[in-house]
Amino acid sequence: MNFSTIIEKKKRSIELDEKEIKWLIKSFVDNSLKDYQMSAFNMAVWFNGMTPKELGIFTQEMINSGKTYNFDGVDGIKADKHSTGGVGDKTSLIFSPLVAKFGVKVAKLSGRGLGPTGGTIDKLESCIGWTGEISEQKFKETLNKVGISIMSQSKEIVPADKKLYSLRDVTGTVDSIPLIASSIMSKKLVIPADSIILDVKMGSGAFMKDLESAVKLSKTMISIGKEHNRNVNVMITNMDKPLGRAIGNAIEVKEAWDTLNGNGPEDLKELCVIAAALTLVENNIFKNLEIAKKELYKVLEEKSAAPLLKEFVEAQNGNFNLILDYDNSFKVKHKIEIKADTDGYLSFKTADDLGYLSVLLGAGRATKEEQIDFAAGIYLNKTTNDFVKKDDLIMTLYTNRNDIENFIKTAKELIVLSNQKSEDNLILKLISSKDI
Ligand code: URA
């Protein structure tokens, strides 16, 4: 078998067979296939897609590239959750303690930042020492101890996704339905959780820019789940504006902590509560969404799930005191205030422009090798549809990089002030396995 035949076929939309896909993934994982070859393959998939048969085999081979974990020795219900990626999306850090508070264990694999979107693993690593590359035994121990464990892809579990993911991040090949669906579903299928909720983001800060493609991605992932006898619930949610006010890494963990302590932005609270409510109803903890949401809002007001975030971070060797002492722990060279040039209702040109600005400040990667600056990021002092007056503080940029004039210019260019509010619906559609 050779790569030239495979890439020629993919380039001309000729269906690949099982042997070819197996060989491709195996060779990529054992490094005999080079990054530049796999990048060419990914780009061909970006243009030509995959047939359902190819996608089924590709996802299975991603799973087969490592071990699958079991829950032997871990009692109770286990829930999984995943987002397709958005700007300011720290939902998993709030969702997990909320769900665990009701006795449902949250067991999941997460990813790093991709393009302008952040990743749970990068955010958690800002609690220095925290690691998502843990053994099956440690995963189970953490679940038994705290009721939450989050892993990253590793040499042991979905190594194919670990390698593909970081390559796609820097080669313009993230926003492809088959590549996203196989990446996410391979991470969900290596763990036998009782429920899976997927948050498919749609809008300018998401990989799916319109409802049609968001529904297509949702149905593709539900179908992969069905092939593996797994029930998948999807919520399609708005990513035309960032979620919450913090964009970055440590700054997002801080916002998650504040939210669990009753001080979160309304949109973030609502999204986390709905995702948690869907999970708790699916697992028969509550009869319906309304009751579940009421109980979850109560937990946020009472701050009773917050300690679980700290315990979970510490159980996976992270230093949560850094977040508790945020201002001293994450000092930066430059704190840049961006103010309004005129009056008007605020919106941002696109949410992904804000994500790219945070990457520019040091919060994301431009190359695979680049190190993240955990302290870099953006805080939105005002947010979409706030009415601002000339000279009001709109956002604060935190960075250790010196290109200040460029940061100010970029930030100012993405601010829109107009005389009317923009559309602002958070939850756009719910789809479940039963619907397709
Ligand atoms: N999240 C993932 O895990 N993979 C993707 O490809 C996109 C978002």
Residues whose N, C-alpha, C, O or C-beta is under 5 A from the ligand:
A	BS01	URA	S83 T84 G85 G111 V174 L179 I180 S183 I184
